[in-house]
Amino acid sequence: RGIKLAAHYQAAVTLVSTLLWITS
């Protein structure tokens, strides 16, 4: 369960970072 949560967190961080990079 912890690994799955970490994976989702990593995916969310990557998505947000990408969006911020594109819109900046």
C-alpha positions in Angstrom: 0.0 0.0 0.0 2.8 2.4 0.8 4.5 1.8 -2.5 1.3 2.4 -4.4 0.8 5.7 -2.5 4.4 6.7 -3.3 3.8 6.0 -7.0 0.7 8.1 -7.1 2.5 10.9 -5.3 5.4 10.8 -7.7 3.0 10.8 -10.7 1.2 13.9 -9.2 4.4 15.7 -8.6 5.7 15.0 -12.1 2.4 16.1 -13.7 2.3 19.4 -11.7 6.0 20.1 -12.5 5.4 19.5 -16.2 2.3 21.8 -16.2 4.2 24.5 -14.4 7.2 24.2 -16.8 4.9 24.4 -19.8 2.9 27.4 -18.6 5.9 29.3 -17.3 
